[in-house]
Amino acid sequence: MPGLVGRQAAPCRLCGSASRILQDSRVGDFEYGSKGHFDFYRCAQCGLLAISPIPSGDELAQAYPEGYHAYHEHSSWFARILKQRFWAAKAARYSRWLGPESRVLEVGCSFGDLLMALKERGIHRVRGLDFNAKAVEKAQSRGLEVHQGELETASLPEKHFDMIVMENFIEHVYDPIGSFALCHRLLKDAGYLVGETPNTNAWDFRLFGKHWGGYHAPRHLHVFNIQNLILLGEKTGFAAVRIANLLQPAHWALSVQNWLQQSRFKTQLKNGRSPIFGALLLATMPINVLQMLIAHTSSVEFVFRKQTR
């Protein structure tokens, strides 16, 4: 029933509409087995997907277990090689808008792989922020300036950064508008807010339903499409410079893995990943390439530029 969203009774966090349409029901945590099932509702006006019921802070903390994949190296050599090349290519793209003296902040930086890739390109004034103590410790051991904390509570100077990076971050926050607005204050005039996020304008989203890897319940609280991602930027003082499809088969591989976990082919997962995850990445890569050429992929990269009034 549109508008019936359990604890998600408030209007859409993006456009304010109270009309909601059930997209997928009983979405579980197929990767880590967190308790509970969740529904995802689509805003009838802007299309933003929101989880229901909204998990509490304690529930979310329990959904990031010790074996959470973002804080572990991939066990598959193929996945590790893909990731290394992925960060190098991403650093090359972001460096187009940076100079040697540019200041960069990455929110949710994990081990600092992107920050290291930026330093390798001659951009040394980089800083990171992450809530996971072990990830912060490892990043610091690599010689990076990384601090433990949340964006909303960190002591950061306003109009200080040339670029803020949010790699698969904005979908995890309770208040996307508040997070983007805070970045607007922290950026210098004409600074850049960049990152990656799941995109529901994609074949795999429509094909896999509740098993879609981009849901990542209960950790993804809001899931965007290209149109409402641009709207988020506009509402917080940013102009879209670039919204681009990514060659990133992870959602395809996770979707297949999630489906298999509900079948007789269920396997034991390690750090949220099946022993065949690397093979799934390789097998779905051609589909992702085709998708990238003729449609939209389920991972998009955004580059927004701060506008001043």
C-alpha positions as CSV (number, residue, x, y, z in Angstrom):
1,M,0.0,0.0,0.0
2,P,1.6,3.3,-1.0
3,G,2.6,5.4,2.0
4,L,2.5,2.5,4.4
5,V,6.1,2.2,5.6
6,G,6.3,1.1,9.2
7,R,8.9,3.2,11.0
8,Q,9.5,5.0,7.7
9,A,6.3,7.1,8.2
10,A,8.0,10.4,7.5
11,P,7.9,11.9,4.0
12,C,10.6,11.1,1.5
13,R,13.9,12.4,2.8
14,L,14.7,13.9,-0.7
15,C,11.5,15.4,-2.2
16,G,9.1,15.4,0.8
17,S,6.4,13.3,-0.9
18,A,4.4,11.1,1.4
19,S,3.3,8.7,-1.3
20,R,5.3,5.4,-1.3
21,I,5.1,2.3,-3.4
22,L,6.3,-1.1,-2.2
23,Q,9.2,-2.1,-4.5
24,D,10.5,-5.3,-2.9
25,S,9.4,-7.0,0.4
26,R,11.2,-9.3,2.9
27,V,14.7,-8.4,1.8
28,G,17.2,-10.1,4.0
29,D,20.9,-9.8,4.8
30,F,22.0,-12.5,2.4
31,E,25.7,-11.7,3.0
32,Y,26.1,-11.6,6.8
33,G,22.9,-13.0,8.2
34,S,21.8,-10.0,10.3
35,K,18.4,-10.5,11.9
36,G,15.2,-9.3,10.4
37,H,13.7,-8.7,7.0
38,F,13.1,-5.4,5.4
39,D,10.9,-3.8,2.7
40,F,12.1,-1.2,0.2
41,Y,9.6,1.5,-0.8
42,R,9.9,3.7,-3.8
43,C,8.9,7.4,-3.6
44,A,6.1,7.9,-6.1
45,Q,7.4,11.4,-6.9
46,C,11.2,11.2,-7.1
47,G,11.8,7.4,-7.2
48,L,14.2,7.3,-4.2
49,L,14.2,3.8,-2.6
50,A,14.1,3.8,1.2
51,I,14.3,0.9,3.6
52,S,11.5,0.0,6.1
53,P,11.7,-0.3,9.0
54,I,14.6,2.0,9.4
55,P,17.2,0.2,11.5
56,S,18.3,1.8,14.7
57,G,21.9,2.8,15.3
58,D,22.5,-0.3,17.4
59,E,20.9,-2.5,14.7
60,L,23.2,-1.0,12.1
61,A,26.3,-1.5,14.3
62,Q,25.5,-5.2,14.5
63,A,25.1,-5.4,10.7
64,Y,28.8,-4.5,10.3
65,P,30.3,-7.7,11.7
66,E,34.0,-8.4,12.2
67,G,34.1,-10.1,8.8
68,Y,32.5,-7.2,6.8
69,H,34.0,-7.3,3.3
70,A,35.1,-3.7,3.2
71,Y,37.5,-4.3,6.0
72,H,39.1,-7.5,4.6
73,E,41.1,-8.3,1.5
74,H,39.4,-10.4,-1.1
75,S,40.4,-14.1,-0.9
76,S,40.2,-14.4,-4.7
77,W,43.3,-13.3,-6.6
78,F,41.1,-12.2,-9.5
79,A,39.0,-10.0,-7.2
80,R,42.1,-8.4,-5.7
81,I,43.6,-7.6,-9.1
82,L,40.3,-6.1,-10.2
83,K,40.2,-3.9,-7.1
84,Q,43.7,-2.7,-7.5
85,R,43.1,-1.7,-11.1
86,F,39.7,-0.2,-10.1
87,W,41.3,2.2,-7.6
88,A,44.1,3.2,-10.0
89,A,41.6,4.0,-12.7
90,K,39.4,5.9,-10.3
91,A,42.3,8.0,-9.0
92,A,43.2,8.8,-12.6
93,R,39.7,10.1,-13.3
94,Y,39.4,12.1,-10.1
95,S,42.9,13.7,-10.5
96,R,41.5,15.5,-13.6
97,W,39.9,18.0,-11.2
98,L,42.9,18.2,-8.8
99,G,46.3,19.7,-8.7
100,P,49.4,18.8,-6.7
101,E,48.4,21.2,-3.8
102,S,44.8,20.1,-3.7
103,R,43.3,18.9,-0.4
104,V,41.2,15.8,-0.5
105,L,39.0,14.2,2.1
106,E,37.6,10.7,1.7
107,V,34.7,9.8,3.9
108,G,34.5,6.0,4.6
109,C,38.0,5.4,3.3
110,S,38.5,1.9,4.8
111,F,42.2,0.9,4.3
112,G,42.9,4.0,2.2
113,D,43.3,2.3,-1.2
114,L,42.0,5.3,-3.1
115,L,44.0,7.7,-1.1
116,M,47.2,5.7,-1.8
117,A,46.3,5.7,-5.5
118,L,45.9,9.5,-5.4
119,K,49.3,9.9,-3.7
120,E,50.9,7.7,-6.4
121,R,49.6,10.3,-8.9
122,G,51.3,13.2,-7.0
123,I,48.3,14.3,-4.9
124,H,49.7,14.1,-1.3
125,R,47.4,16.4,0.8
126,V,44.9,13.6,1.4
127,R,43.0,12.8,4.5
128,G,40.5,10.0,5.4
129,L,37.7,9.3,7.8
130,D,36.2,5.9,8.8
131,F,34.2,4.6,11.7
132,N,36.1,1.2,11.8
133,A,39.0,1.2,14.2
134,K,40.9,-1.6,12.6
135,A,40.6,-0.1,9.1
136,V,41.8,3.3,10.5
137,E,44.8,1.6,12.1
138,K,45.8,-0.2,8.9
139,A,45.4,3.0,6.9
140,Q,47.6,4.9,9.4
141,S,50.2,2.1,9.1
142,R,50.4,2.9,5.4
143,G,51.4,6.5,6.3
144,L,48.0,8.0,5.7
145,E,46.3,10.7,7.7
146,V,43.2,8.9,8.6
147,H,41.0,9.4,11.7
148,Q,38.2,7.4,13.2
149,G,34.8,9.0,13.4
150,E,31.6,10.1,11.6
151,L,31.3,12.9,9.1
152,E,28.7,14.7,11.1
153,T,30.7,14.7,14.3
154,A,34.3,15.1,13.0
155,S,36.0,18.4,13.6
156,L,36.7,19.5,10.1
157,P,37.4,23.1,8.8
158,E,34.9,24.7,6.5
159,K,35.8,25.8,3.0
160,H,39.0,23.8,3.3
161,F,38.9,20.9,0.8
162,D,39.1,20.9,-2.9
163,M,37.5,17.5,-3.2
164,I,35.4,15.2,-0.9
165,V,35.1,11.6,-1.9
166,M,32.2,9.3,-1.0
167,E,32.8,5.9,-2.3
168,N,29.7,3.8,-1.7
169,F,28.8,6.0,1.2
170,I,25.7,8.1,0.6
171,E,23.4,5.1,0.5
172,H,24.5,4.2,4.1
173,V,23.4,7.5,5.7
174,Y,20.1,8.4,7.4
175,D,20.0,11.9,6.0
176,P,21.5,12.2,2.5
177,I,20.6,15.9,2.2
178,G,22.2,16.7,5.5
179,S,25.4,14.8,4.5
180,F,25.6,16.6,1.1
181,A,24.9,20.0,2.7
182,L,27.7,19.4,5.2
183,C,30.1,18.6,2.3
184,H,29.0,21.8,0.7
185,R,30.2,23.7,3.8
186,L,33.5,21.9,4.0
187,L,34.4,22.4,0.3
188,K,36.1,25.4,-1.1
189,D,34.2,27.5,-3.6
190,A,33.9,25.4,-6.9
191,G,35.2,22.3,-5.0
192,Y,34.1,18.8,-6.0
193,L,32.0,16.2,-4.3
194,V,32.7,12.8,-6.0
195,G,31.9,9.2,-5.4
196,E,30.1,6.0,-6.4
197,T,26.7,4.7,-5.4
198,P,24.3,1.9,-6.6
199,N,21.8,2.8,-9.3
200,T,18.4,1.3,-9.7
201,N,18.1,2.3,-13.4
202,A,19.7,-1.1,-14.3
203,W,18.9,-4.5,-15.7
204,D,20.1,-6.4,-12.6
205,F,17.9,-4.4,-10.3
206,R,14.8,-5.3,-12.3
207,L,15.9,-8.9,-12.8
208,F,16.9,-10.0,-9.3
209,G,14.2,-8.3,-7.2
210,K,14.8,-8.8,-3.5
211,H,18.1,-10.7,-4.2
212,W,19.6,-7.6,-5.9
213,G,23.2,-7.1,-4.6
214,G,22.7,-3.3,-4.5
215,Y,20.1,-3.6,-1.6
216,H,22.8,-4.7,0.8
217,A,20.1,-4.7,3.6
218,P,20.0,-3.4,6.2
219,R,23.1,-1.3,5.6
220,H,21.8,0.6,2.5
221,L,19.1,3.0,3.8
222,H,18.5,4.8,0.6
223,V,19.1,3.7,-3.0
224,F,19.2,6.2,-5.8
225,N,18.7,6.4,-9.5
226,I,20.5,8.9,-11.8
227,Q,17.6,11.4,-11.8
228,N,17.2,11.6,-8.0
229,L,20.9,11.6,-7.4
230,I,21.1,14.7,-9.6
231,L,18.2,16.1,-7.6
232,L,20.1,15.5,-4.3
233,G,23.0,17.5,-5.7
234,E,20.7,20.4,-6.8
235,K,18.9,20.6,-3.5
236,T,22.2,21.0,-1.6
237,G,24.0,23.5,-3.9
238,F,25.8,21.2,-6.4
239,A,25.8,21.0,-10.1
240,A,26.3,17.7,-11.8
241,V,29.5,17.6,-13.8
242,R,29.5,13.9,-14.6
243,I,27.3,10.9,-13.9
244,A,28.9,7.9,-15.5
245,N,28.3,4.1,-15.7
246,L,31.0,2.0,-14.1
247,L,32.5,-1.3,-15.2
248,Q,31.8,-2.9,-11.9
249,P,30.2,-6.4,-11.9
250,A,30.0,-6.7,-8.2
251,H,26.2,-6.2,-8.0
252,W,25.7,-8.9,-10.7
253,A,28.0,-11.3,-8.8
254,L,26.3,-10.5,-5.4
255,S,22.8,-10.9,-6.9
256,V,23.6,-14.4,-8.2
257,Q,25.3,-15.2,-4.9
258,N,22.3,-14.0,-2.9
259,W,19.9,-16.1,-5.1
260,L,22.1,-19.2,-4.7
261,Q,22.1,-18.7,-0.9
262,Q,18.3,-19.2,-1.0
263,S,18.6,-22.4,-3.1
264,R,20.0,-25.9,-2.6
265,F,23.4,-24.6,-3.9
266,K,24.0,-22.6,-0.7
267,T,27.6,-22.3,0.3
268,Q,29.6,-21.2,3.3
269,L,30.4,-17.5,3.1
270,K,33.6,-15.9,4.2
271,N,33.6,-12.1,4.8
272,G,30.2,-12.1,3.0
273,R,31.6,-13.7,-0.1
274,S,31.1,-17.2,-1.6
275,P,34.2,-19.3,-2.6
276,I,33.0,-18.8,-6.2
277,F,32.6,-15.0,-5.9
278,G,35.7,-14.4,-8.1
279,A,34.3,-16.8,-10.7
280,L,30.9,-14.9,-10.6
281,L,32.7,-11.6,-11.2
282,L,34.5,-13.1,-14.2
283,A,31.3,-14.7,-15.5
284,T,29.2,-11.6,-15.2
285,M,31.8,-9.2,-16.6
286,P,30.7,-9.6,-20.2
287,I,27.1,-8.7,-19.2
288,N,28.3,-5.7,-17.3
289,V,30.3,-4.6,-20.4
290,L,27.3,-4.9,-22.6
291,Q,25.1,-3.1,-20.1
292,M,27.6,-0.3,-19.9
293,L,27.6,0.1,-23.7
294,I,23.8,0.2,-24.3
295,A,22.1,0.9,-21.0
296,H,22.9,1.9,-17.4
297,T,24.9,-0.2,-14.9
298,S,24.0,-0.6,-11.3
299,S,27.1,1.3,-10.1
300,V,27.5,4.9,-11.1
301,E,30.2,7.4,-10.5
302,F,29.1,11.0,-9.7
303,V,31.1,14.3,-9.9
304,F,29.3,17.3,-8.5
305,R,30.7,20.9,-8.3
306,K,29.9,23.3,-5.5
307,Q,27.8,26.2,-6.6
308,T,27.9,29.5,-4.8
309,R,25.1,32.0,-4.6
